[in-house]
């Protein structure tokens, strides 16, 4: 079993295997609302391959990153609701 790396989502420490997509790691950690729609509804990943843009989060201060296309890495800081 690979060594797990730690990353934070909205200030909460999470762990995942290196190379796991950030979206999968967040879902595994129980995070289901990645962003909000224009009307305030919670949104989460739909396609898992970068087409739908529903998994957008801020990663290390850069907004609108697609979590399904980013591999999780140690020290990553994620903010949802961006």
C-alpha positions, 0 to 999 in steps of 0.5 A: 500500500502506498504512503498517503499524502496529506492535503487540506480542503477548506482547512480540514486535513485529508489523506490520499494515495499520491497520484489519485485525482483530487476529485476522487480524493475529495469524494473519498474524504466525504466532500460532495459540494465542490462549488456553488451554482449561480443560484447557490446550489451545491455542485460536484463532479459529473463526468470525471474527465474534465468536460463538465467543469462542475468540479472547479475548486481553488488549488493553492490560491488559483481559482477554477481548477478542475479537481478531476484533472489534478493529481493530489499531492502533499501540502496541496491547499484546496478551497471549495465554493469558489 
